[in-house]
Every structure is written in C-alpha cells, then in structure tokens.
C-alpha cells in the first residue's frame, strides 16, 4: 500500500463524519433556473504561470471559519482539486464546489490552457502532456503541502492521468484519492464526438482543419448561434446529457463550448486521438480511485472506463444510468455523494492500514433517484425542461 504522510492519518479520524456529510449536502445543490443560479464567488482568485508562460486562472474556495482554513493549511484535511474537460471551464464544477465547501473541504479549480479565463497557449503546446504539467504548477502554487484529492472530468481526467505518470513520488506521498469522471486513457471514439465510427472518423480527420478555419469567423458564428439557438440546444443536449435537464443547464454548457476558441479545440484533437495513457496509471496502485461514467455517455463510453479500471487494482467503477458525458451537471447530487464517499474510503484505508490494491474490484450501476423526485416536482409546478 502507498504510505501517506502522518498528517493524513491524523486527519482521517474524521472519516465517519465525512460519510455523514454525504447525506447532509443535498441542500447545496439548487436547481438553477437562470444565469444567476450558476454564479459562484470564490474565496480567492489568482493567476498561476506555467513553465511555458501561459497564465492560468485559478480559484480557491475555503470552508467557512478561520479555524477550518488553518486546519486545511496544516494538512490535516485534503484539498480537493477539480479539473474540467474539453471545451468546458471550471464552471462545470460549480455545484460540486459549493457542496464540497459546505462539507468542510478546501477546493481548488482552474481553467485549463486556452479555456475560460486562462491564457492562450501556442497551439503546438495544446497537448495532454502539457495539461499534466499545468496541474503540477497549480498544485505547487495552491497546495504545496498536505494531502490532495484529484478529480478530473473528460480531458481533465486525462490531465490527472498525465500528471500521475510524471509525478509518481508526489502521488505516493500526498495524493489521498483520485476520481476519473467520464474520461478515457485513449481511444479513437473520443474524437468521434458521439457521431459513430463512420461519421466520427471523418470528423476526427478533417475536424481540426475545419475548426481552425471556423475560428477566423467567430463573429458571424456568434450571430448564427443566436439565430439557431433551437438547433444548438438540441445538439448540446444530445452530446452532453442522457436525461432531461433544465434549460439553464443546456445554456450553460452551450456557452462554455462555444466560448472556447475553435483553434484551441482543433489543436487538442489530434493529440487526444493518438493518446495512450494506460502505461502511466501504475502510480495509482495503492491510491483510492473512483472511475465514474454515465451509461449513456456518447463521448467516453463505459468501455473506456473499464480499460482504466483494468490498470488500477482496487479501483471502484460506478456507472450511472440515464447519464451522459457532463454527468456532474446532469446528476450533481449523485456525483457529489460519490466524491465524498471516495474521500471517506480513502481516509478509513489510511487509519485501518487497508492495502487499497488488495481490494476486490467493485463495479456498481446506480440511478439518481433524487433527480427523479426533482423532475416530478418540477413537472407538477409547471416549470419547463429541455430534453
């Protein structure tokens, strides 16, 4: 089993209370009914410069109360680091950020290079290897000591896997747990964009050039977006979700996607297409790992998650029914519960001296019953839904 610092074991006495928090965080997931519902004010915002000069926009959320903040700085409770996916921003984690802070954790989130409020890189530096280095820079700037929990969605999961492969010693000493959400260690289906092998192959091969050309006409495309919002909503909903979500959720995802520069999207696609991160997963042996995906994910289907689990002894694999690619916005309460349960398991493993790698692999299929209750409530109150 990977040995973690004594500070982690001292803080792990809170493991049972973390488990209780899973049940108490439901109120931290409002059902946003407009742009105001997605706003979030961090405790601190800063800029982190990467080793190749890209300015990353980083935000820190601290739990309420100075004493809690000091306890986190002392390294007794892990900092949760959230890494977003392709053509998204840190805002995709907004509901988990609120809930994790409410549960008493310090949270770090950032916009990846070329996304959101972070700086534009040289297009030749739009690679997953660079994303792993960026994560290392963010960790050095925001949590240079103490235990951390790394959570990556889609391309963010690839960032985490790239980081893990480069920093085995740091993973062994400081990474308490890892969650890989709707992601892949490599595979051509990722750049098929849910269009199937035949069409996807065409998009994967000609898409980068098309997107680069489109980037020169961002203004007219913005006008066309506003004129064709109905079409946009249908496409986004099909790509992102596998169950009804609020219209504001669809609008949020569309805004993140279409605000990402087309040339940045184009630059990342060939690297993702040729990706093979499986050889880098070795350092996760002994680290409590959750692999989470939606049964209806068109971008990174369950087969990709199964391949990751195959390389990580003791990993827990959770498949969520009626869930698509952007699962943390589609089923926020369920995702938060899984993250809190992951941290609780990791803390207990340290206290009890359980060798994570010796655990049997667990694969569970779950359903978000809380969302079904909210959907029924929304229908009875007459609120509209996008599907």
N, C-alpha and C positions, 0 to 999 in steps of 0.2 A: 504494500500500500504506500502511496506517496505520503511522506511526512510533511505536515503543515506546521507553521510556527506555533509556539506555545500560546501566543496571544489568541489564535483562533480557537484553541481548545478551551481557554478561559472564557471566551465569549459564547461558546457553544452551549453553556448551561441554559441559555435562553431558547433552546431548540423547541421545547414543548410549547412555549408561549408563541413562537413563530407559527407553529401548527394551528394554534387557536386563532391567530390573525387571519388565516385563510377564510374563516367564517365571518370575520368582522369587516372585511374590506369591500363588501358588496355595495355599501353606500358611496364608495369612492369612484364608482363607475356610472356617472349620469348618462342619460341617453341624449346626446346633444341634438338640439333642434334648430341649429343655425350656427353661423360663424362664431358667435360669442361662446358657444359651448366648447370650442376647440382651443380657446386661448389658455395659455399657461405662463405664469410668471416665475422664472427660476430664482433661486436664492442668489446665484452668481452667474454671470456670463463672462467668458474670456476668449481670447484668441490664442491658439497653440500653433506654432510654426513647425512644419515638418522638416525633415532633413534636406528636402529639395525645395524649400521655400514656399510651400503652399500654406495659406492661412486658414486653419480650421476653426469654425465657430463651435464653441463648446459651452454647455450649460451644466450647472451643478444644482441639484435640489437637496437641501438638507432638512432633516426632520425638525419639528418644532422644538424649541428649547435649547439653550446654550449647553446644558449638561449633556444632552444627547449628542450634540455636534462634537463636543470634546471626546465623548466615548468613541465616536466613529474615528476621530483623528488618532486616538490611541490605538486603533487597530483591533478593537475587540468585536466589532460587528462589521461584516463585509460591505464594501461599496459595490453597488450593482451598476455595471456599465452596459448601456444599451446601444447597439449598433444597427442602424437602419439598412434597408435594402435598396436595390437598383431603382433609380428614378423616383425615390421617395426622399423624405427628410426625417429628422428626429421627431417631427410632429406625429409621425405614425405611431410613436410610443406614448403619446400624451396621456392616455388613460392608465397605462401601467405606471408611468411616472407618478401620477397622483396617488395611486393605490399603494405603491411601494413606499413612498414617503409617509403616507398615513400609517403604514405598518412599522415605521421606525427606521427605515433604511436610508442611507445616503445614496443618491442616484447621480450618475454622470451620463449625459447623452451628447452627441455631437453630429453635425452634418458632415458626411463623407466628402472627399475632394470632388469639386465640380458640382456638388449638390447643395441645395438650400442656400444658406448664407456663408458657406465656405468658399474659398477662393478657387479660381480656375487653374488647373494644372496644365502643364504641357501635355498635349494629347497622347504623346508616346509614354507618358507616366500614368496613364489610366489602366492600371493592372491590379489584379488581386494581390500580388506580392507587395505592391506599394500600399495597398489598403491595410495589410498586416503591419507594415512599418508605421503607418499613421496611427493605428491603435496603440502601438508601443509608445509613441510620442504623447498621446492623450493620457495614457496611464502614468507616464513619468511626470506629467505636469499636474495631474489632478489627484492621484493617489500613489505617491512614490513609495509608500509602505503600507502594511496591513493587508488583510485578505480581500480578494475581489471575486465577484461573480460576473462572468462574461456572458452576455445574451446577444445573439446575432440573428437577424431575420434576413433570409434570402441572400443577397450579396453581402450583407452584414455578417451572416453566418460564415461565408467564405473568408471574410476579413478575419474573423476569430480563428478559423482553422489555419489560415496562413500565419497568423501571429503565434499560434500554438507550436507550429512546426519550427519557427525561428527561435523560440524562447523557452525551450524545454525546462531549463533550470528555474526560471521565474514561475512557470506553470506549476512545477513541483512544489515550490516553496510558498506561493501566495495565492494561487487560483483555487478557491474553495469548491466552485461548481461552474459548469458550463451548460448553457441552453442553446441548442441549434434549432431554429424555428423556420420551417418552410424553406429549407435550403438544400444544397447539393455539394458533394465533393467533386463533381464533374459529370458531364453528360450533355449530349447534343440537344436533349429535349429542353434544356434551359433556354436556349435561344430560338426554339420553335414558337415561343410565346403562346403556347396553348392552341396552335393552329393545326396540329397534326404533323406527321412526318413529311408528307409531300410538300404542303404549303410552307411548313416551318423550315424545311431545308432551303427553299427559295429565299425566304425572309432572312434566314441566318447568313446566306451567302451574299445577297445583294443589299440586305438591310443597312449595313454600315454606310455604304455609299449613298443610299437614298436618304438616310437620316442626316448625313453631312450636308447634302445639297439642301435639304429642308431647313437646316439651321441658318442658311443665308436669307431665309424668307420668314423669319419668326414673326414679324409684324403682321403680314397677311394671314399667316396661320392662326394668329390670335383672333383675328376678325372672323375667320371661318369657324373657329371653335365656338364663338358666341352665337353665330348663325345656326350652327348644327349641334346645339347642346343636347338635344334628344338622342342623336346618334352617339355622341360622346358618352352619355350616361350608360347607354346600353353596352357599349364596348367595354367601358371601365368595369361595370358591374359583372359582366361575364368573365373578365380576366381576373378580377380581384376577389370575388365572393362566390359562395355556393348556396347562399340563403338570403332572404330579404334583409336589407339594411336601411337605415334612414337615408333620406335624400341628402342630408348634410354630410353623411359619411361618404357617399359617392362623390359629392362635390369636393370634399377634402382630398380624396385620393386623386381625382382628376387634376386638381390644382397642383399637387405635388408632382405628378407625372409630367404635365405639360409645362411646368416651370423649369424642368430640368433641361439644360441645353441639349439640343439634338446631337451636336457633335460629341458631347461627352458620352451620351448613350452609345453612339456609333463607335467610339474609341474603346469602350469596355467590352462590347460584344465579342470581338474575335478572341480576346484573352479568356473570357468566360467559356467560350465554345471549346477551347483547347485545354481546359482546366483538368487537372488530376491532383486533388488534394489528399486522396486516401493515404499516400505514403507519409503525410505529415501528422496523422492522427495518433501516432504512437504515444506522445506525451500525455494524452488524455487517459491512458490506462492508470487507474487509481484515483481519478478525479470523478466526482459525482457528475454524471452527464445526463441531460434530458434531450431527446430528439423528438420534436413535436411537429406534426404536419396535419393538414386538412385532407380528408378523404376525397374531396372534390378539387384539389389543387391542380390546375392545368399547367402551371409553370414548373413546379418541382414536385412531381407525383410521389406517392408513397414509396415507389421503388428506389428513389434517390435517398430517402431517409433510411430505408432498410440497408442500403450499402454503407452508410455511415455507421449504423449500429453494428454491422458485421465487423468493423475495425476497432470498435471501442468496447472491450469486455465490461459487462455490468451496466451498460447504458440502458436507460429506460426509454422505451419508444411509445409515445402516445399519439394515436390517430383520432382526430376529431371528426365526427360525422357532420354533414351539412356545412362544411367549412372549405373555403377556398384558399388562395395564396396569402392574402393580407388578413390573416387569422386574428391578429391582436386587435384589429378594429372591428372585425366581424363578431368575435366571441371574446370580448375583453375580460369579463369576469373569469371565465374558464382559464384563459391564458395566465392571468394574474395568480389564480389559485395554484396552477401547475408550477409557476416560478417560486412561489412561497413554499410549496411542498418540497421542491428541489432543494432549496436552501436548508429547510428543516432536516431533510435526509442527510445532507452533507454535514451539518453540524453534529447530528447524532452519530454519524460514522466516525467523526474525529473523537468524540467523547468515549464511544464504546470500543474504539480500536477495530472497527469493521474494515476489512480489506474490500474496497469497492470492486476491484477486478474479479473477486471471487463470487460476487453476487450472480445469481442467475439472470439472464436477460429477461426483461419483462416487457411485453407488448400489450397495450390496452387500447381498446376503442371506446371513446367516451362521447357523450352528447351533452350539449349545453342546454340543460333544462331551464335555467334562469332566463335565457333568451326567449325560449318558447313562451314562458309566462309573460315576459315583457311584450312580446308580439301580440298575444291575446289581449293584454291590457291596452295596447296601442290601438288595436282594431276596434275595441269597444268604445274607445274615446274618440274614434274617427280621425286619428292622425294618419297622414299619408305615408306610404312606404315606397321605396324604389326597389325593384327586383331585377 
